[in-house]
Amino acid sequence: MDLLLQVLVNGILQGGLYAIVALGLALVWGVLNIVNLAHGAFIMLGAYISWYTFHWWGLDPFLGLPLTAVVMFVLGYAVQRGILNLIVRAPMFNTLLITFGLEVVLTYMAQLVFSADFRTINPSYSGHNTTVLGVTIPLVRLAACVMAILLTLVMWYFLLHTRLGRAIRATAQNLSAARLYGVEPRHLYAVTFGLGLALAGAAGGLYGTVSQINPYIGATLTAKSFAIAIIGGLDTPLGVIVGGLILGLIESLTALYIGPTYADVASFGVLILVLIVRPTGILGRTA
C-alpha cells in the first residue's frame, strides 16, 4: 500500500510538470491552428537558458524562470513574425513541415553549441525531501509541480479575464469578427506564439531541475505535449492540467505493475482511446 501511494504521488508530481510542458503547444494549436512540432526543441532551449543562468550567474532556477520566459517570448515573437506568419493560413501540412524543419535545425544547432553531454540543474536543496504519511516527496519535484500548475492557472486567468486574453480567444473563435473589433491579427498571432514559447521556456527551466537535459529531449517532449493536449482538450488550460495528471499517473502505474518500458505505450494507448471515444478531449467542448 505504501508503494502504491508513493507511485501515485510521483505520478501527480510528474503530471503537474507535464501540464506546463504541454500548455504552450496547446495555446499555439488552439489559437493559430499550428501544431508546433518544434515545441519540444524550444523547451530544450529554455532548459539550457536556465542551466546557463544558474551555472554562470548563480541564479536560482526558480527565480530565473521570468528571465528565461522573456528571452523565449522575444524569440517566439520573432519566429512567428519572420517565418510562421507567412504560412499561418496555409494548409496544416505546410506548417507541419516548417515546424519540423525548425525542430531539426534547433536540435543540431544545440548539439553544435552545447554538445551532446547530459546536464542537470542542481541547486543546493536538490537532494532535500520531506515525508508525509510514509511517502517521500522530493522538494524540488514538489516545487516544480506547484510552479507548473500555478503558471497554468495564471494563463487560464489571463485568457479569461484580461483584454489581451479575450482578444486571443476571440481571434481563435472568429477571425473576421475579431478584425471588426480592431484586432490586428499578425501582431496578435506573434504575441500568442511568443507566449507559447515563454511557457515552453519556463517548462524547460522546471524540467531541468528534475531531469537531465541534452539536445535530443525535444522529440519526446513534443510527443507527450501532443498527447496531453488531445487528452485534456484545447478549449481551456484546465484541460492541460487534467491531461498532464492523467498522463503522469498512467506512466507511474504502468511502470509499477507492468514495467517502465511500457509507460509510453500505455500513455499513447490512452491517447488513441480518447480520440475514439471523445475526440475533443476530456474537457473539450462538443459540437
N, C-alpha and C positions, 0 to 999 in steps of 0.2 A: 504493500500500500504506500509506504514511504517513497519507494522508487517511482511508482506511478505519479504520485503528487509532484515529485521532483521533475519528472519528464513533462508534466502539464505546465508547471511554472516555466520551465525552459522554453516550451513551445509558445507560451504567451509572450515572454520577453523577446523571442525571435520574431514573433508575429508583429509585435509593435514596431520593431525596426523595419520589417518588410513593408509596413504601411507607408512610411516616409520614402522608402526606396521606390515604390510604385506611384506615389502621388504626382510627381512631375510628369510622368508618362501619361497618366490618366487625364491630367489637366490639358496637356497639349492635344491629346487624342480627342477629348470631348469638345474642345473649342475649335481647334484648327482642322480637325479630321485628319491629322497626320499621325500615323503610327511610327514613332521615332525609334528606329532600330539602333540609333546611336546613343540611346538613353543610358545604357549601362556604361558606355565609354565615358560619358560625361560624369557619371557617378565616380568612375575611376579617377578622372581628373580632379574632382572635388576632394577625393581621398588623398591624392598626392599634394594638393594645395595645403590641406590640413596637416599632413605629415611634415611638410617643409616649414610651415609657420610654427609647429611645435618644436622641431629639432633645430631650426635656425634661430628663432626668436624666443623660444621657451614659452610660447603662448599656450595656455591650457586648451586642449582640443574642443571643449565645450564652449569656452569663451571665444574661441577663434571661429566658430560657426558663422557669425554675421559677416566677417571678412570674406570667408570662403563663398558665402552666398552672394555677396556683392560682386565679387570677381566673376562668378559664374553667370550672374544676371547680365553683366555687361557683355560677356562672351555670347550668351544666348541671344541678346538683342541684336548684336552684330551679325550673327549667323543667320537669323531669320530675315533681317532686312537685306542682307547681301546675297543670300543663297536661296533659302526656302521660300521667301516671298515671291520669287519668280515662278514657282510651281505650286503655290498653295492651293490654287483652284484646278490644278491638273488632275488626271486620274490618279487614284491611290497608288497604282503600281509605280508611277513615276516617283512619288515621294518615298516609297519603299526603297527604290534603287538609290536615290540621293542619300537617304539617311544610312543605308547600308554602306555606301561608299564612304560617308563620314566616319562610320564606326571603324572601318578597316584602316583609314588614314590615321585616325586618332590613336588606334591601338599600336600601330607600328611606329608612329612618332613618339608615343610614350615609351616604347621599348628602346628607341634610339636615345631619348633624353634621360630616362630614369633607369634604364637597364631592366632586365627581367628578374632581378632579385626580389624576394619577398620582403616586405617591410610591414612594421606594425607601429601603431601609436600607443606608447605605453607610459601614461602619466604615473606619478609616484603612487597613486592609490589604485592602480590597475589590479593588484592582487588582493584587494580587500573584499571580504564577503560579510554577509550578515545571515543569521539563521533564524527562521520563523517556523515554528511547529515542525521542527526537524528538517526543513527544506533550506538548502543553501542557496542564497541569492547573491551572485556577483554584483557588487555595487556599480561597476562600470556598465554592465549589461542593463541593470535596472535604470540607471540614469539615461542611457541611450534610448531605451524603450519609452520612458516617460517623456523625454525631449521629442522623440519622433511623434508620439501621439499628440503632444501639445502643439507642435508645428502643424499637424494635420487639422486639429481643431481651429487653430488660428486661421488657416487657409479657408476652412469652411465658413467661419465668421466673416472673413474678408469677402468671399464671393457672395454672401447673402446680404450683408449689411453695410457695404461701402459703395460709393458711386462707381468707382472703377470696377469693382467686383460685379456689380449689376450690369455694367456695360459689357463686360466679358461674357456674362451669361446670356445677355440679350443678343449679342453677336452670334453666339453659338446656336441660339434657337431660331433667329430670323435675321439674316444679314441685311436684307432690304429694309426692314422696319428699323433696324438699328441705325442705318445710314440716314433715314428720315429724321432721326432724333439727334443728328450731328456727330455720330460716332465715325472716327477716321479709322477704317479697318486696318490699313498697313501698320500704323503705329500700334494699334491695339493688339494685332497679331504678334508684333515684335515684343511688346510688353508681356503678353501671355507666354510666349516661348522663353523669354528671359526669366519669368517667374518659375517656369518648369525647370529650367537649368539651375536656378537658385536653389530650388528644392532638391534637385539632384546633387548639387554641391554639398548641401547640408547632410543629405543621406550618405554621401561619400565620407564626410568627416566622421559621422557616427559609426559607419561601417568599419572604418579604420581603427576605431577604439576596441572593437570586439572580434576582429578577424584580420587575417593577413591580406595585404594588397599587392597586386602586381599588374602589369599592363593588360592581362588577359582575363580579368574578372568581369569585364563588361558584358560579354555574351550571356553568361549565366544570369547576371542581374537583370538584363533586358528580358530574358525569357520568364523569369519569376515575376517581374513587374507586369508583363503582359497577362500572365495567369491571374495575378491578384486583381488587376483592373477588370478582367472579364468576370471573375467570380463575384466580386463585390458590386460591380456596376459603375458606370461612368457618370451617373447623374449627380452624385454627391460625394465629397471627400469621406463622409462617414462609411460609404461603401468600401472605400480603400482600406479603412481600419478593419472592417469585418473580413474582407478578403485576406488581408495580411495575417490576422489572427487565425483564420481557418487554415491558411497555408502553413503557418508556424506549428500549429497543433498537429496537423496531419503529418508533417515531416517528423516531428518528435515521436509521435505514437508509432509511426511506421518503423522508425529506427529502433524502437524498443521491442516491438513484437515481431517484426519481420526481418529487419536488418537495415543498416544505414544505406546500403547500396540501392535500396528500393524506395528511398524517400522521394526522389524526384519523380519516379514512376507513379507513385500514389498521388502526388500533387497534381500532375498533369492528367491523371485519370479523373480526378475530381473536376478539373477544368473541362474535360470532354463531357462529363455528366451534366455540368451546369449549362453548357452550350446546348445540350439536347433538351433538358427539362425547362430551363429558364434562360434563354439567350441574352436577355437584358441584364443579367446578373441578379444577385440576391436582393439588393436594394434598388435595382434599376426600375424605372417606370415601364409598365407595359402599355402597348398601344390601345 
